[in-house]
Amino acid sequence: MGKKSSTIRKKIFEQLFQEMKKRDNSLHLSNVRVYKGVQFFCIYLANYTEIKHIDEICKIVIEDFFQYLLNNQKQNGMSLSDMKKTISAIQEITNVSSCEHLFDFSLSNLSLWAKLK
């Protein structure tokens, strides 16, 4: 069962990532860090959600992914700048807007910095 489910998740990842690449009109994915971040997002979707197409992505999924990135910042090796660029690219590619306060990386965003301590 494990091998079969792994194969299914890999196919879902590949399908999601291909859809993202097709919709990337602004060439966000030409940036290596954003490319890796969007790949990571597709892996996240395949492993932790039931989403199989990018049309199924809603703002809650993007916000959950952002929270996942924040909670696992050291493990995923992404800087805050990389996270911001990735989330912005995901929002543009999927045409889904999320709560902008989550993506405010300014020093005045105390809720963000408190979570990163």
Helices and strands as residue ranges (DSSP letters): H 2-23, G 28-30, H 32-48, G 54-56, H 59-71, H 73-76, H 80-94, G 100-103, H 110-115
